[in-house]
Each structure stands twice: as C-alpha cells, then as structure tokens.
C-alpha cells in the first residue's frame, strides 16, 4: 500500500473542513505546548 496515495485520498475527501482541521491542529498544538510548559515548570 502506498502511504502517499492513501494520504492524498484522505485529504481530497476532506477538503471542505480543511480550514477547521488546521485550526483544530494549531489550537491542539498550542494546548499541548502549554501543558508541557506547565509540567516542566512544575506549576
């Protein structure tokens, strides 16, 4: 199975909510970084 082909299929079928998905990823990454920072700081 070609991973690139599988990924492009997934993305082409999810073109409409792509902006929403990008926002979700960005906020999710920020949330993870904040939690990581708090964990490292010990607060």
C-alpha positions in Angstrom: 0.0 0.0 0.0 1.3 3.4 -0.9 1.1 5.8 2.0 1.2 8.9 -0.1 -1.7 7.8 -2.2 -3.7 6.9 0.9 -3.0 10.3 2.5 -3.9 12.2 -0.7 -7.2 10.3 -0.8 -8.0 11.2 2.8 -7.2 14.9 2.2 -9.1 15.2 -1.1 -12.2 13.7 0.6 -11.8 16.2 3.5 -11.2 19.4 1.5 -14.3 21.2 2.9 -13.4 21.1 6.6 -9.6 21.5 6.0 -9.6 25.1 7.4 -11.4 23.8 10.5 -9.0 20.9 10.7 -6.0 23.3 10.5 -7.4 25.4 13.3 -8.0 22.4 15.4 -4.4 21.2 14.9 -3.0 24.6 15.7 -5.0 25.0 18.9 -4.3 21.4 19.8 -0.5 22.0 19.4 -0.7 25.2 21.5 -2.6 23.4 24.2 -0.1 20.6 24.3 2.8 23.1 24.4 1.2 25.0 27.3 0.6 21.8 29.2 4.2 20.7 28.6 5.5 24.0 29.7 3.4 23.9 32.9 4.6 20.3 33.5 8.3 21.3 33.1 7.8 24.4 35.2 6.2 22.3 37.9 3.1 24.5 38.3 
